[in-house]
Amino acid sequence: MKCKFSKSAALIFGALAFAAAGCGGGDHHHHHHDDPVDDDTVLVDLQVIDGYLDDAMVFIDMNRNFEWDRNEPRAYANDYGLVHLSVWKEELRSRGDTPLQAIAVSRKGARDYIYDGRDDTGSDIVMSRNIFVNRDMNDGVWYIISPYSTLTDIELSGTSAFNDFQEYRDRLTSIAGEAGASEKTVYDSVDYNVRFRDENDLKTVVAGEVLARKGKLPKSLEELRDLMEAVSRGSDDYDLSECRELAQTIVAQAESDMKDNNKYSGNDLIATIKDVLGKSETEADAKDDEKSDGEKTDGEKTGDEKADQNADEKADEADDAARLLW
């Protein structure tokens, strides 16, 4: 049975995120689990936010082989995207300073809660997040797995920054800004899927939705692995400028609609997201068609076009012959 948390509780969890970062990194806070805390384990609270992805499978990939193994912590997110996992301290100490990697797998058609609205995901989505844990702590850690953390993992994989708490956090924040999200909201690591009338939270939710819906995130564990390995070999970074522009358009439209509608809801925001992205796709398709028409080869031309071309060529040949005879 899933544990139910109010959205206020989710917000409180998030607000405590960076209360005290200890040696070895991590976001520490006191836990209030019903089950007794085992002194031999560290508790890991995670929240999966695109919107809240209900029933996403979340696991800690201890050996970083990009698949869940039976001895690895795993749980399924509730409808606020929350999961609670625990990791043996002995295993953490054996890993030295290497951070853990949490991975969330959400299937096509999963419930995607955006504020008080609901949509279904249009494709499989795989997201990840580096977790920095103090090996000797007696408390737990809190992290958000998001589109921004996923792109950070992909970009920093294979670099020294990937294993450095502050460098990782700084790059996570800047990637969020490049995508159109609020850098402050992401840096503070709070649950931003609660107050859509807060401009910073709205920007962060919308930008994340755009990244997911524009196909900027992996759709499988294998794709996540390939992307992280490709980037570590020196592939180019993502260009997020298009996504940022789309997010800004959606936010501007949503804020305008809110002024005229006191009952503006999450479902209204979902409709705006779909409308803006749909128009963008239509415009892109029209531009592709125009470009394609201008670049047709002889083999792609229609029968009428070929006939006209042949007639013109024959007329030119006749003119050349007449000039020679003259």
C-alpha positions as CSV (number, residue, x, y, z in Angstrom):
1,M,0.0,0.0,0.0
2,K,1.3,3.4,-0.9
3,C,2.0,5.9,1.8
4,K,-0.1,9.1,1.3
5,F,1.4,12.5,1.9
6,S,-0.3,15.8,1.6
7,K,1.2,18.4,-0.7
8,S,1.9,20.5,2.3
9,A,4.0,17.7,3.7
10,A,5.8,17.3,0.4
11,L,6.6,21.0,0.5
12,I,7.9,20.7,4.0
13,F,10.2,17.8,3.0
14,G,11.6,20.0,0.2
15,A,12.1,23.0,2.3
16,L,14.4,21.1,4.6
17,A,16.5,19.9,1.7
18,F,19.7,21.8,2.2
19,A,19.4,22.3,6.0
20,A,23.0,21.0,6.6
21,A,25.4,19.6,4.0
22,G,28.0,17.4,5.8
23,C,31.3,16.1,4.7
24,G,30.7,13.9,1.8
25,G,27.8,16.0,0.6
26,G,24.1,15.5,0.8
27,D,20.9,17.2,1.9
28,H,20.2,16.2,5.5
29,H,17.1,16.4,7.6
30,H,15.4,14.5,10.4
31,H,13.0,11.7,9.3
32,H,9.6,10.8,10.7
33,H,9.1,7.3,9.3
34,D,6.7,5.0,11.0
35,D,9.3,2.2,10.9
36,P,12.2,2.3,13.4
37,V,15.5,3.6,11.9
38,D,18.2,1.0,11.6
39,D,21.5,2.3,13.0
40,D,23.3,0.3,10.3
41,T,21.6,2.1,7.4
42,V,21.2,5.6,6.0
43,L,17.7,6.7,4.9
44,V,17.3,8.2,1.4
45,D,14.2,10.2,0.7
46,L,13.7,10.9,-3.0
47,Q,11.0,12.8,-5.0
48,V,10.5,12.3,-8.7
49,I,9.3,15.5,-10.3
50,D,8.6,16.1,-14.0
51,G,5.2,16.7,-12.6
52,Y,4.9,14.1,-9.9
53,L,5.4,10.8,-11.7
54,D,3.2,8.3,-9.9
55,D,4.3,4.7,-9.7
56,A,7.8,5.4,-11.2
57,M,10.2,2.7,-10.3
58,V,13.1,4.3,-8.3
59,F,16.2,2.4,-7.4
60,I,19.8,3.1,-6.3
61,D,22.2,1.8,-8.9
62,M,24.9,0.7,-6.5
63,N,27.2,-0.8,-9.1
64,R,26.2,1.7,-11.9
65,N,25.4,-0.9,-14.5
66,F,22.2,0.9,-15.4
67,E,19.8,-1.9,-14.4
68,W,18.1,-2.9,-11.2
69,D,19.8,-5.8,-9.4
70,R,18.0,-7.7,-6.7
71,N,20.3,-6.5,-3.9
72,E,19.8,-2.8,-4.7
73,P,17.3,-0.6,-2.9
74,R,14.1,-0.1,-4.9
75,A,10.6,1.4,-4.3
76,Y,7.7,2.8,-6.4
77,A,6.8,6.5,-6.1
78,N,3.4,7.5,-4.7
79,D,1.2,10.1,-6.4
80,Y,3.4,12.9,-4.9
81,G,6.5,11.3,-6.5
82,L,7.9,10.3,-3.1
83,V,9.9,7.2,-2.2
84,H,11.8,6.1,0.9
85,L,14.9,3.9,0.5
86,S,17.7,2.8,2.9
87,V,21.3,1.9,2.2
88,W,23.7,-0.1,4.4
89,K,26.4,2.2,5.9
90,E,29.0,-0.6,5.5
91,E,28.4,-0.6,1.8
92,L,28.6,3.2,1.6
93,R,32.0,3.2,3.4
94,S,33.4,0.6,1.0
95,R,32.6,3.0,-1.8
96,G,34.8,5.9,-0.5
97,D,33.8,9.3,-1.8
98,T,31.9,8.0,-4.9
99,P,28.3,9.3,-4.9
100,L,25.4,7.0,-5.4
101,Q,23.2,7.2,-8.5
102,A,19.4,7.1,-8.1
103,I,17.4,6.2,-11.2
104,A,13.7,6.6,-11.9
105,V,11.9,4.8,-14.6
106,S,8.4,5.9,-15.7
107,R,6.4,4.1,-18.3
108,K,4.3,5.6,-21.2
109,G,0.9,6.4,-19.9
110,A,1.9,6.9,-16.3
111,R,0.1,9.5,-14.3
112,D,1.8,12.9,-14.4
113,Y,0.5,15.2,-11.7
114,I,1.1,18.9,-12.5
115,Y,0.0,20.9,-9.6
116,D,-3.7,19.9,-9.1
117,G,-4.0,18.7,-12.7
118,R,-3.3,15.3,-14.2
119,D,-1.9,14.2,-17.5
120,D,-0.5,11.0,-18.8
121,T,3.1,10.7,-20.0
122,G,3.4,10.4,-23.8
123,S,6.5,8.2,-23.7
124,D,8.7,6.2,-21.4
125,I,10.9,8.5,-19.3
126,V,14.1,7.7,-17.4
127,M,15.6,10.2,-15.0
128,S,18.6,10.1,-12.7
129,R,20.4,12.0,-9.9
130,N,23.7,11.7,-8.2
131,I,23.3,11.3,-4.4
132,F,26.1,12.6,-2.1
133,V,25.9,10.9,1.3
134,N,27.9,11.3,4.5
135,R,29.1,7.8,5.2
136,D,29.1,8.3,9.0
137,M,25.8,10.2,9.3
138,N,23.0,9.0,11.6
139,D,20.4,11.0,9.8
140,G,19.1,10.8,6.2
141,V,19.3,12.7,2.9
142,W,16.7,14.2,0.6
143,Y,17.0,14.7,-3.2
144,I,14.8,15.5,-6.1
145,I,15.2,13.5,-9.3
146,S,14.3,15.8,-12.2
147,P,14.9,16.5,-15.8
148,Y,17.6,19.0,-14.6
149,S,19.5,16.4,-12.5
150,T,19.3,13.9,-15.5
151,L,20.9,16.4,-17.9
152,T,23.5,17.2,-15.3
153,D,24.4,13.5,-14.9
154,I,24.7,13.1,-18.6
155,E,26.8,16.2,-19.1
156,L,29.2,15.7,-16.1
157,S,29.6,11.9,-16.5
158,G,33.3,11.1,-16.7
159,T,34.5,14.4,-15.3
160,S,35.8,15.3,-11.8
161,A,32.8,17.5,-11.3
162,F,30.5,14.5,-11.4
163,N,31.9,13.4,-8.0
164,D,32.1,16.8,-6.4
165,F,29.0,18.0,-4.5
166,Q,29.4,21.7,-5.0
167,E,30.4,21.6,-8.6
168,Y,27.6,19.2,-9.4
169,R,25.1,21.4,-7.6
170,D,26.4,24.5,-9.4
171,R,26.1,22.9,-12.8
172,L,22.6,21.5,-12.0
173,T,21.5,25.0,-11.2
174,S,22.9,26.5,-14.4
175,I,21.4,23.8,-16.6
176,A,18.0,24.5,-15.0
177,G,18.5,28.2,-15.9
178,E,19.5,27.4,-19.5
179,A,16.2,25.4,-19.8
180,G,14.1,28.3,-18.5
181,A,13.7,27.2,-14.9
182,S,14.3,29.3,-11.8
183,E,17.9,28.7,-10.7
184,K,17.1,29.7,-7.1
185,T,14.3,27.1,-6.9
186,V,16.5,24.3,-8.2
187,Y,19.5,25.4,-6.0
188,D,17.3,25.4,-2.9
189,S,16.0,21.9,-3.8
190,V,12.4,22.5,-2.8
191,D,9.3,20.8,-4.1
192,Y,8.3,23.3,-6.8
193,N,5.2,21.4,-7.9
194,V,3.0,23.0,-5.2
195,R,2.4,26.7,-5.8
196,F,1.9,27.4,-9.5
197,R,1.1,31.1,-8.7
198,D,4.7,31.5,-7.5
199,E,6.6,32.6,-10.6
200,N,9.8,30.7,-9.8
201,D,7.9,27.4,-9.2
202,L,5.9,27.9,-12.3
203,K,9.0,28.4,-14.4
204,T,10.6,25.3,-13.0
205,V,7.7,23.0,-13.5
206,V,7.0,24.3,-17.1
207,A,10.7,24.0,-18.2
208,G,10.9,20.5,-16.9
209,E,7.7,19.5,-18.7
210,V,9.1,21.0,-21.9
211,L,12.3,19.1,-21.6
212,A,10.4,15.8,-21.2
213,R,7.8,16.5,-23.9
214,K,10.5,17.6,-26.4
215,G,12.4,14.4,-26.1
216,K,15.4,15.7,-24.2
217,L,15.3,12.9,-21.7
218,P,16.3,9.2,-22.1
219,K,13.5,6.8,-22.7
220,S,15.2,3.6,-21.5
221,L,18.0,2.6,-19.1
222,E,20.1,1.6,-22.1
223,E,19.7,5.1,-23.6
224,L,20.7,6.7,-20.3
225,R,23.8,4.5,-20.2
226,D,24.7,5.3,-23.8
227,L,24.3,9.1,-23.3
228,M,26.4,9.1,-20.2
229,E,29.1,7.1,-21.9
230,A,29.0,9.2,-25.0
231,V,29.3,12.5,-23.2
232,S,32.2,11.1,-21.2
233,R,33.9,10.5,-24.5
234,G,33.5,14.2,-25.4
235,S,30.2,14.5,-27.2
236,D,28.6,17.9,-27.6
237,D,26.3,19.4,-24.9
238,Y,22.6,19.7,-25.3
239,D,21.3,23.0,-26.8
240,L,18.4,24.0,-24.6
241,S,17.7,27.4,-26.2
242,E,14.6,26.1,-28.1
243,C,13.2,24.6,-24.9
244,R,13.9,27.8,-23.0
245,E,12.0,29.9,-25.5
246,L,9.0,27.5,-25.4
247,A,9.0,27.5,-21.6
248,Q,9.0,31.3,-21.5
249,T,6.1,31.4,-23.9
250,I,4.1,29.0,-21.8
251,V,4.8,30.8,-18.6
252,A,3.9,34.2,-20.1
253,Q,0.6,32.8,-21.4
254,A,-0.2,31.0,-18.1
255,E,0.5,34.1,-16.0
256,S,-1.7,36.2,-18.3
257,D,-4.5,33.6,-18.0
258,M,-4.2,33.5,-14.2
259,K,-4.9,37.3,-14.0
260,D,-8.2,36.8,-15.8
261,N,-9.2,33.5,-14.1
262,N,-9.1,33.1,-10.4
263,K,-10.0,29.4,-10.8
264,Y,-7.0,28.7,-13.1
265,S,-5.9,25.2,-12.4
266,G,-3.2,22.6,-13.2
267,N,-5.4,21.3,-16.0
268,D,-5.5,24.7,-17.5
269,L,-1.7,24.8,-17.4
270,I,-1.5,21.4,-19.0
271,A,-3.8,22.6,-21.8
272,T,-1.5,25.7,-22.3
273,I,1.6,23.5,-22.5
274,K,0.0,21.2,-25.1
275,D,-1.3,24.1,-27.1
276,V,2.1,26.0,-27.3
277,L,4.1,22.8,-28.0
278,G,1.5,21.7,-30.6
279,K,1.8,25.0,-32.5
280,S,5.6,24.8,-32.3
281,E,5.5,21.3,-33.9
282,T,3.1,22.5,-36.7
283,E,5.4,25.5,-37.5
284,A,8.5,23.2,-37.5
285,D,6.8,20.8,-39.9
286,A,5.8,23.6,-42.2
287,K,9.4,24.9,-42.3
288,D,10.7,21.4,-43.0
289,D,8.2,21.0,-45.9
290,E,9.3,24.3,-47.4
291,K,12.9,23.3,-47.1
292,S,12.2,19.9,-48.6
293,D,10.4,21.4,-51.6
294,G,13.4,23.7,-52.3
295,E,15.9,20.8,-52.2
296,K,14.2,18.3,-54.4
297,T,16.5,16.2,-56.6
298,D,15.6,15.0,-60.1
299,G,14.5,11.7,-58.6
300,E,12.1,13.4,-56.2
301,K,10.4,15.7,-58.7
302,T,6.9,15.0,-59.9
303,G,6.0,14.0,-63.4
304,D,4.8,17.5,-64.3
305,E,8.0,19.1,-62.9
306,K,10.1,16.7,-64.9
307,A,8.2,17.4,-68.1
308,D,8.6,21.1,-67.7
309,Q,12.3,20.6,-67.0
310,N,12.7,18.4,-70.2
311,A,10.8,21.0,-72.3
312,D,13.1,23.8,-71.1
313,E,16.2,21.7,-71.8
314,K,15.0,20.8,-75.4
315,A,14.2,24.5,-76.1
316,D,17.7,25.4,-75.0
317,E,19.2,22.7,-77.2
318,A,17.1,24.0,-80.2
319,D,18.4,27.6,-79.6
320,D,22.0,26.3,-79.5
321,A,21.5,24.4,-82.8
322,A,20.0,27.4,-84.5
323,R,22.9,29.6,-83.5
324,L,25.4,27.0,-84.9
325,L,23.5,27.0,-88.3
326,W,23.5,30.7,-88.4
